[in-house]
Amino acid sequence: MHSSTIECVRTTVEITEAQRGELLKIASGRGEKGFSSVVRDAVDLYLQTYASRLDAVRAALGVRGALAGREGEALKAEVSAVRKKWR
């Protein structure tokens, strides 16, 4: 995911020892000493997923009022279920 031609910046992120251990295992499995590239890949994936969710919310809001009856109630229930998972 991450391109090595992009300039990177150093930052501090606090993680648990367990997370650090898992990141080191993943990095080792990829033949890398440190886990910086694993974290960059994870951040890239998170940002893509977040953007997709925002797009889905915008699309849903764009059809607000267009559904009636059972269709509207079904969508309302699905949105409520998704919101519960976000928290």
C-alpha positions as a Markdown table, in Angstrom:
| # | Residue | x | y | z |
|---|---|---|---|---|
| 1 | Met | 0.0 | 0.0 | 0.0 |
| 2 | His | 2.7 | 2.5 | 1.0 |
| 3 | Ser | 5.0 | 3.9 | -1.5 |
| 4 | Ser | 8.6 | 4.2 | -0.5 |
| 5 | Thr | 9.0 | 7.4 | -2.6 |
| 6 | Ile | 6.7 | 9.4 | -0.3 |
| 7 | Glu | 8.5 | 11.4 | 2.4 |
| 8 | Cys | 7.7 | 10.1 | 5.9 |
| 9 | Val | 7.6 | 12.0 | 9.2 |
| 10 | Arg | 8.4 | 10.7 | 12.6 |
| 11 | Thr | 5.7 | 10.8 | 15.3 |
| 12 | Thr | 5.0 | 9.1 | 18.6 |
| 13 | Val | 2.1 | 6.8 | 19.1 |
| 14 | Glu | 1.4 | 5.0 | 22.3 |
| 15 | Ile | 0.6 | 1.3 | 21.9 |
| 16 | Thr | 0.4 | -1.6 | 24.3 |
| 17 | Glu | 3.2 | -4.1 | 24.7 |
| 18 | Ala | 0.9 | -6.8 | 23.2 |
| 19 | Gln | 0.3 | -4.6 | 20.2 |
| 20 | Arg | 4.0 | -4.0 | 19.8 |
| 21 | Gly | 4.7 | -7.7 | 20.0 |
| 22 | Glu | 2.1 | -8.5 | 17.3 |
| 23 | Leu | 3.4 | -5.7 | 15.1 |
| 24 | Leu | 6.9 | -7.1 | 15.4 |
| 25 | Lys | 5.7 | -10.6 | 14.5 |
| 26 | Ile | 4.0 | -9.2 | 11.4 |
| 27 | Ala | 7.1 | -7.2 | 10.4 |
| 28 | Ser | 9.3 | -10.2 | 10.9 |
| 29 | Gly | 7.0 | -12.3 | 8.7 |
| 30 | Arg | 7.5 | -9.7 | 6.0 |
| 31 | Gly | 11.3 | -9.8 | 6.4 |
| 32 | Glu | 11.5 | -6.4 | 8.1 |
| 33 | Lys | 13.3 | -5.4 | 11.3 |
| 34 | Gly | 11.0 | -2.7 | 12.6 |
| 35 | Phe | 7.2 | -2.3 | 12.2 |
| 36 | Ser | 7.0 | 1.2 | 10.8 |
| 37 | Ser | 5.8 | 0.0 | 7.4 |
| 38 | Val | 3.2 | -2.2 | 9.0 |
| 39 | Val | 1.8 | 0.7 | 10.9 |
| 40 | Arg | 1.8 | 2.9 | 7.8 |
| 41 | Asp | -0.1 | 0.2 | 5.9 |
| 42 | Ala | -2.6 | -0.1 | 8.8 |
| 43 | Val | -3.1 | 3.7 | 8.8 |
| 44 | Asp | -3.6 | 3.7 | 5.1 |
| 45 | Leu | -6.2 | 1.0 | 5.4 |
| 46 | Tyr | -8.0 | 2.8 | 8.2 |
| 47 | Leu | -8.1 | 6.1 | 6.3 |
| 48 | Gln | -9.5 | 4.3 | 3.2 |
| 49 | Thr | -12.1 | 2.5 | 5.3 |
| 50 | Tyr | -13.0 | 5.8 | 7.0 |
| 51 | Ala | -13.4 | 7.6 | 3.7 |
| 52 | Ser | -15.6 | 4.8 | 2.4 |
| 53 | Arg | -17.9 | 5.0 | 5.4 |
| 54 | Leu | -18.2 | 8.8 | 5.0 |
| 55 | Asp | -19.1 | 8.3 | 1.3 |
| 56 | Ala | -21.8 | 5.7 | 2.3 |
| 57 | Val | -23.2 | 8.1 | 4.9 |
| 58 | Arg | -23.3 | 11.0 | 2.4 |
| 59 | Ala | -25.0 | 8.7 | -0.1 |
| 60 | Ala | -27.6 | 7.6 | 2.4 |
| 61 | Leu | -28.3 | 11.1 | 3.5 |
| 62 | Gly | -28.8 | 12.0 | -0.2 |
| 63 | Val | -31.8 | 9.8 | -0.4 |
| 64 | Arg | -33.3 | 11.0 | 2.8 |
| 65 | Gly | -37.1 | 11.0 | 2.5 |
| 66 | Ala | -37.0 | 9.0 | -0.8 |
| 67 | Leu | -38.1 | 5.7 | 0.9 |
| 68 | Ala | -41.5 | 5.0 | 2.4 |
| 69 | Gly | -43.0 | 2.3 | 4.4 |
| 70 | Arg | -41.1 | -0.9 | 5.0 |
| 71 | Glu | -38.1 | 0.2 | 2.9 |
| 72 | Gly | -37.6 | 3.2 | 5.1 |
| 73 | Glu | -38.0 | 1.2 | 8.3 |
| 74 | Ala | -35.5 | -1.4 | 7.1 |
| 75 | Leu | -32.9 | 1.2 | 6.2 |
| 76 | Lys | -33.4 | 2.9 | 9.6 |
| 77 | Ala | -32.8 | -0.4 | 11.4 |
| 78 | Glu | -29.7 | -1.1 | 9.4 |
| 79 | Val | -28.3 | 2.3 | 10.1 |
| 80 | Ser | -29.0 | 1.9 | 13.8 |
| 81 | Ala | -27.1 | -1.4 | 13.8 |
| 82 | Val | -24.1 | 0.1 | 12.1 |
| 83 | Arg | -24.0 | 3.0 | 14.5 |
| 84 | Lys | -23.9 | 0.7 | 17.4 |
| 85 | Lys | -20.8 | -1.0 | 16.0 |
| 86 | Trp | -19.0 | 2.3 | 15.5 |
| 87 | Arg | -19.0 | 3.1 | 19.2 |
